[in-house]
């Protein structure tokens, strides 16, 4: 009799646990502060599917990049973070782990058996993975290349005019100098500007200039992490950047953001833009951008190297264990192969090699082959505890030089000195 009662109690307990599990999960709401870009919108459309599968609600608060860092930090230093799922830029991949704000994901990976082998190693390294810890799991890459108008490159009248004025055949530029010259030609001789540029001080112009620096053969740091920005290559890049702002870009380029360049390119008012390679499917869209759809292509940045970056997912330490487990469940779901392929079919920039190589993805987006080349050839902005602050230091000097308020030589020296000072803090 006692055995039967115990058995009944055990069965009742198991039943209650089975019922309570999903109900308990339904009480979890994951809140993430997200940059308002296409990648976020792609995932947002899939959130009802995750909630249906798990009972876990996910809410995205979408804002512009410039406001994200400070808003996140305010929560991460508080007793309990309102955001219990983190979208982390690679520029913060030095700062956030160093401050002790993020959970090490290795125990979660080991416990769940989540396979990291398909993830592109450079993306894991970019986001701070070491032999001892994985603070951030890659979400998407934002390596940069050149998006340009194929119809304008092949326009007979423009080609004839170009040859008459330069004595050369119109072709895609293979060097930074050729690109800036071609940009100036388009602005001076056609109805479109040569380059839609994001020259706003801070992250926009710091990321944009990095492409010029790497294309010119320059670097921020050498292999020993010594500052080498103030070099002949760095000066060539800064002069080219300033020249393109002044002679090739749209009016108001020095205050323009990524959104501004997208609108300009979408409207058919620019020949090119140095931007994130995954912007191509957003622009090459007959419904959103009918004036340029079917007339765009992607290439590696002239000179062979562009800026490489990426976002990842993190779990804040100052949240409940229940929230942490729910966050990890979401991360493994959204970065698993099935959902990653679904995202890629909608324009996602993969961080998994098996998604780049998927037959269905390549059939829909053949340019993903070039996208992989852009990612593979990309170089990184300096990653350390003060990367975000350095964007502002560098951006201020770029703005002064491009606006003609400082000599490029002086601006470059100040930018290099600022990097040295922050690295030594």
Buried (B, 14 or more C-beta within 10 A) or exposed (E): EEEEEEEEEEEEEEEEEEEEEEEEBEEBBBBBBBBBBBBBBBBBEBBEEBBEEBBBBBEBEEEEBEEBBEBBBEBBEEEEBBBBBBBBBBBBBBBBBBBEBBBBBBEBBEEBEBEBEBBBEBBBBBBBBEEEBBBBBBBBBBBBBBBBBEEBBEBEEBBEBBEEEEEEEBEBBEBBBBBBBBBBBBBEBBEBBBBBBBBBBBBBBBBBBBBBBBBBBBBBBEEEEEBBBBBEBBBBBBBBBBBBBBBBBBEEBBEBBBEBBBBBBBEBBBBBBBBBBBBBBBBBBEEEBEEBBEBBBBBBBBBEBBBBBBBBBBBBBBBEEEBBBBBBBBBBBBBBEEBBBBBBBBBBBBBBBBBBBBEEBBEBBEBBEBBBBBBEBBBBBBBBBBBBBBBBBBBBBBBBBBBEEBEBEEBBBBBBBBBEEBBEE
